[in-house]
Amino acid sequence: MPRTILHLDLDAFFCAVEETRDPSLRGRPFAVGGKPEERGVVSSCSYPARMLGVRSAMPMSRALRVCPGLIVVEPRHRLYSEVSKQVMEKLGNSTPLLEQISIDEAFLDITELRDPPERIARGLQAGIRDDLGLPSSVGIASNKLVAKIATEVGKKAAYKGEPPFALTIVPPGEEAAFLAPLPADMLWGVGPKTAARLAELSIHTIGDIAHWPEDDLVRRFG
């Protein structure tokens, strides 16, 4: 029997936490990060800010040029850690088979749970939203890799002006068909440099990688 793995990612987590503390930020372009005069960078940005071209890891000075009306909020990492712990406790109430992979992401093995995966996912999303005021997106698949990519696919497909609150399920047996058309850089571990090297070989999608001779990939990439 295949496993059923759920990946949950809190949407724009730092910004979402700030909005719960200051509701006036909702619907406005703002970024959490360092001060521009101190060479600060964007740690997280709201969805309205993303619509205007602001991105995470962008220098804050550049973000302000891209979006002159951008509101800059200083990060409160202790607060984010406390809220993250509350989220993980809620997830752990569903199953002890929980693996936290960052402050705002976790995998859950829900194979043995009785409810259908979609109901479990919607229940977790609703609980986190109603109790903590935070949006989240979910991917479900037979393994962690595909579940995480499913989350990203759902987020990219959703309307960008607000948190996507996405849910994407990849049924067992459909993993290859789901992955094949996706860009190569959506594969976990393929960063800009590796993607550029793959493109030089005319490898542009995950399906292209799958069809390339394995021994040649090992020779080129280790």
VOZA-186518 format. One record per residue: residue in one letter; x, y, z of N, C-alpha, C in turn. Coordinates in steps of 0.05 Angstrom, whole numbers, plus 5000, padded with zeros to 4 digits. Layout:
REM residues N
AXYZXYZXYZ ...
This chain:
REM residues 222
M501749765000500050005000501850255000 P501250444982502750694982502150865007 R504151025015503751205037502151445028 T500951585047499651845041500952055057 I502552225044504152435057502852705051 L502452865072501353135070503553335076 H503953525058505853745063504253995067 L504754135089503354385095505354615097 D504754825083506455065082504755305089 L505655455109504255695117504755925097 D502656035086502956235065504056495075 A506356595064507556845072507456875102 F508756685115508356645144508956895161 F511257015157511957255174509857475170 C509157515145507157725139504457655151 A503657405149501057315160500957365190 V503257305204503257345233503057645239 E504457815224504358105228501458205224 E500058095205497358185199495458115222 T495957895236494357825259494758025282 R497158145284497758335304496958615296 D496958675270496258935260494458905235 P491858875239489958825217490059045195 S491059285202491159495182493059425159 L494759225162496659145141495258975120 R492958865126491658685107490858825081 G491558695059490958805033492859015024 R494959075039496859285032499559165025 P501159295008503859195002505759255024 F506759045037508759085058510658855058 A512958905070515058705072516258695100 V516858455108518258415134521158375127 G522858535140525758515134527358745146 G529858755138531658955149531359225137 K532459435150532159705140533859745115 P532859895096534359935071536960075075 E537060265094539560405098541760235112 E540859995122542759815134543259565117 R542659595091542959375072541259135079 G538859195089537058975096535858845071 V534858605075533558465053530658385061 V529058315041526358235046526257945056 S525357905080524957635091522357505081 S520357665080517657585071516157825061 C514457785041512858015031509957925027 S508158115030505358055027504658004998 Y502357874994501557814966501058064949 P499858284960499758524945502458634937 A504458604954507158694947508358524925 R507758264926508758084905507558154878 M505058234878503758314853505158564840 L506558714857507958954847510858904842 G511758654844514458584837516458534860 V515558554885517258514908517658214912 R520058124919520557844923522257794948 S522057564960523657494983526657484974 A528357564992531257574988532157804972 M530257974963530958214948532058434968 P534158574960534958794977532658984983 M532359075007530059245014530159514999 S532559604994532759864978531659824950 R532159594938531059534912527959494913 A527059364934524159324938522759584939 L523959784952522660044954522660194928 R524660134911524660254884522460124867 V522159864870520159724854517359804863 C517059834890514459904901514860144920 P514760384911515260624928513560644953 G511060534952509360554975509560314994 L511660154991511959915007512359985037 I510859855054511159885083513259685092 V515159775107517359595117516859535147 V516659285154516159195181518559045191 E519559135214521858995226521058715235 P522758515230522058235238522058195268 R520258015277520057935305520357635306 H522857535306523357255302522357085326 R522557205350521557055373518557005371 L517057205362514257175358513656965337 Y515056965315514656775293515156485303 S517256455320517856195331515656095349 E514556275365512356195383509856115368 V509156265347506856195331507355935315 S509755895305510455645291510055405310 K510855435334510455215354507555155358 Q505855355359502955315362501855165338 V502855235314501855095289502754805290 M505254755297506254475298504854305319 E504054435341502454285361499754205350 K498554385334495954315322496354085302 L498454095286498953875267499453615282 G500953635303501553395319499153265332 N497053425336494653305347493253125327 S493853155301492652975281494152715278 T496752725280498452475278501152535291 P502252335305504952365316507152345294 L506352255270508252225248508552495234 L509952665247510252945239513253005236 E514053125213516753215209516753505201 Q517653675220517853965214520454005199 I520354155176522754195160523554485159 S521954665169522654945172520755075191 I521055335196519255475214516355475205 D515955445178513255465167512455225150 E513855005152513254765135513454515151 A511754315144511954055157510753845139 F511753595143510553355130508953205152 L506753085144505252905161504652655146 D505052425158504252165146501452105156 I499552125138496652095146495551835135 T497351645128496551395116494451245133 E494951235159493251075177490751215187 L490451475180488151615190485651535174 R483351535187480851435175479651625155 D479751885160478452075143479852085116 P478352165094479652205068481752425069 P483852405054485952605055485052895050 E483152935032482153205027480853315052 R479253155065477853245089479853315111 I481953155114484053205134485453475128 A486053505102487453755094485754005099 R483253995091481554225094481054275124 G480954065140480554105169482954235182 L485454155173487854285183487954575175 Q487354635150487454905140485455085155 A483054975158480955135172481655175201 G482754975214483555005242485755215247 I487755205229489955395232488955675225 R487155695206485955965200484256065222 D482455895232480455995252481756045279 D483655875287484755905314487156095315 L488656115293491156275293491056495273 G489056505255488856715235490856685213 L491856445207493956415188493056245164 P493656335139493056175115495255965111 S494555755097496455545091495755405065 S497655275053497255115029498254835034 V497054645020497554355025497954214998 G499854024999500153834977500053554989 I498853364975498553094984499352904962 A501052704969502052514949503052264964 S504252084949505251834961508051854973 N509352084969511952124982512452424987 K514452485002515052765010515652944986 L517352844968518153004946515853104929 V514052914922511852984905509853164920 A509453104946507653264962508553554964 K511153594968512253874969511854014943 I512453874921512154004895509254064889 A507453884898504553924895503654184909 T504754234932504154484946504954724929 E507354714918508354944902506754974877 V505954754864504254774840501554914847 G500354834869497854964878498155254883 K500355334896500755614902501255774877 K502655674858503155814833500655854816 A498855654818496355664802494255854814 A494555914840492456074853492856374847 Y490756524852490856814849492956934868 K494657104857496957194873496457444890 G494157564888493657804903492857754932 E492557504939491857434966492957154972 P493057064997494156805003492656584987 P494156404974492856204957491056004970 F491755924995490155735010489655484992 A491755394978491555184958491454904970 L490254724955490354444962490654284936 T492854134933493353984909493953694917 I492553504905492753224911493753074886 V495852914889496852744867496152454874 P494252334861493552054867495851864862 P495951644877497951444873497951344844 G500251314832500451224804500551444784 E499951694793499951914774502252104779 E504252014795506452194801508052274777 A508752084759510452154736508952344717 A506452294713504852474695504652744707 F504352764733504153024746506753184744 L509053044748511653174749512653244721 A512053084701513453104675513353384663 P511153524662511153784648512254014665 L512853974690513754194707516554274701 P517154534705519954634701521954484718 A524354444707526354284721527054404748 D526954674750527754794776525654764798 M523354644792521454574813522154324828 L524154174817525053934830526854014854 W526253894876527653964901530653924897 G532254124902535154104899536254224873 V534454284854535454414829535254714833 G537554834837537755124840538455254814 P538855524814539455664789541855554774 K544055484787546355394773545855124760 T544654944774544054674763542054704740 A540054874744538054924723539355024697 A541255204701542655314677544255094663 R545554924678547054704666545254514652 L542854454664540954284651539954404625 A539454674625538454804602540454794579 E543054794585545054764564544854494550 L543654294563543254034551540454014539 S538954234539536154234529534354074547 I535054064573533353944593531954164608 H529354184603527854414614525654324633 T524754074632522553984650523453744666 I521953684687522553444703522253194686 G520453194667520152974648522752934631 D523953154623526453144608528653004625 I528753074651530652954669530152654671 A527652574674526852294677527652134653 H527652244629528252104605531152104597 W532752264611535552284605537052044617 P539051934603540451704614541651754642 E541051584660541851624688544851634691 D546251464677549251454681550451714671 D549251844651550352104642549752324662 L547352324674546752514695548652484719 V549252244727551152194749553852294742 R554752244717557352334708557552644709 R555452774701555453074699554953204726 F553253084743552353224767553053084793 G554152844791554852704816552652544827 
